[in-house]
Amino acid sequence: MEKFSTATVRRLGAWAVGPCMPAWAVLGGLAFFGRLSWTAALVSSVIVFVLMATLVLARLADFDRIIRYAEELLANPDAPPPLLETSVTAQRLLAALTAVRKLWEDRRDEADALAKSRQDILDSLPDPFFLLDRRRRVVSANAAARALFDLDRAVAAGRDLAGVIRDPKVLEAADLALAQNRKTEAMFTLPAPVEHTFGALIVPLSSTASDGTALIVALHDQTERLKMDRMRADFVANASHELRTPLASVLGFIETLQGPAKDDEEARERFLDIMLKQANRMTRLIDDLLSLSRIELREHTRPTEAVGLEALLRAATELLDRMAKEQQSTVVVNIAPGLPPAIGDAGELSQILHNLISNAIKYGGENGRVEITAEISDTRPPAMQGKGSCLKIAVRDYGEGIAREHIPRLTERFYRVDNARSRQLGGTGLGLAIVKHIINRHRGALVVESEVGKGATFTVYLPIAG
């Protein structure tokens, strides 16, 4: 016989005695009015109780199994259903309970799938993204946010926003968005490991989600935009300055020739020579600015032609032969046999070679040596897209070299290591900026290596045609 708990026995007593009460009342009434002896009434009452207890016991056992099954489901949702013996009603109840359990499992699976799908969508977003509850605690963070703030997924959940973004402007904006139920914005800076400026867009939800999400915090890296804004402002200021200086010289000499030096032939010849140099300087500057503008307009369009580099190198060195002779420099060209063509624009690649070789001749000093090497490289630098071999063109001089701190900024517009010397040599400060943008258009890379006192090497990597 199945063992019953104390609670089950109490339920059995209550369920068995209750239905017997009407029969006992009738038997007691019959005995009271003499219709039935008290002995017969007592025996009949016992028989009624035994029959009712037997009937209730059979059904109560099934209901007790269902109760224990429901209690077990709370701890183990995968618990197997019990086997019922007699009660049709209990079987219907168990069927309904099993259906509810199946429905709950389906809803749970749907909720888990929806939560995973939402997390996958958040993780696919390139910008850092947080979901917060009404107490400003993190409900979820996407992969970009966890990587930015070095968070573990389990550790991030439940943390206050102040423990992640320690900036009062962002925290005030989050509190304001929660209090006034409106979108807010804030800017903040992360100083380490590399300083970055972010814009935080904080949007409250119209109603709190089932997981407690009440606030969305989206971060967008503003570093490049702010950098470009500064570069544009610097570019306008530098271009104005670069043009103003020679223009002021020309105007000054014209006024002098119209005034005190009007009849001074010697001064006129000297001043005209200086004015010609300044005018040529302005022409070179304007030409470089126009060239840079054209290249930037086409930078997103990759060239598709196959260009032979050997012919371009020979033409560039011949064009600069006069400059090399004036500097008494020796230009040595080493081209690997069977060098394949590059994917590129012949005119722009010629401009790269002209700028790099002329710089090497200028800054290599008198009686200097310039070495130009063109060959195939089996590996690509990290800055170059793709895999496999590529073309490598290295231009090396043995001049004064460039200090390490200047190398990252060499391709900035109007950036000069030595302003006075650069202007004296006729530089506009735009040559390497043009080189960088042309290489970007060709999906190549520029690597600069230099040591003070030992010269510099500018290496251009280009994709091979085909």
Secondary structure as UniProt FT lines:
FT   HELIX           6..32
FT   TURN            33..34
FT   HELIX           38..75
FT   TURN            77..78
FT   HELIX           88..124
FT   STRAND          129..132
FT   TURN            134..135
FT   STRAND          137..141
FT   HELIX           143..148
FT   TURN            149..150
FT   HELIX           153..156
FT   TURN            157..158
FT   HELIX           161..163
FT   HELIX           168..180
FT   STRAND          184..190
FT   STRAND          196..204
FT   TURN            210..211
FT   STRAND          215..221
FT   HELIX           223..258
FT   TURN            259..263
FT   HELIX           265..297
FT   TURN            298..300
FT   STRAND          306..307
FT   HELIX           309..319
FT   HELIX           321..327
FT   STRAND          330..335
FT   TURN            337..338
FT   STRAND          342..343
FT   HELIX           346..363
FT   TURN            366..367
FT   STRAND          369..377
FT   TURN            382..383
FT   STRAND          390..397
FT   HELIX           404..409
FT   TURN            410..411
FT   TURN            413..414
FT   HELIX           419..424
FT   TURN            425..426
FT   HELIX           431..441
FT   TURN            442..443
FT   STRAND          445..451
FT   TURN            452..454
FT   STRAND          455..462
//
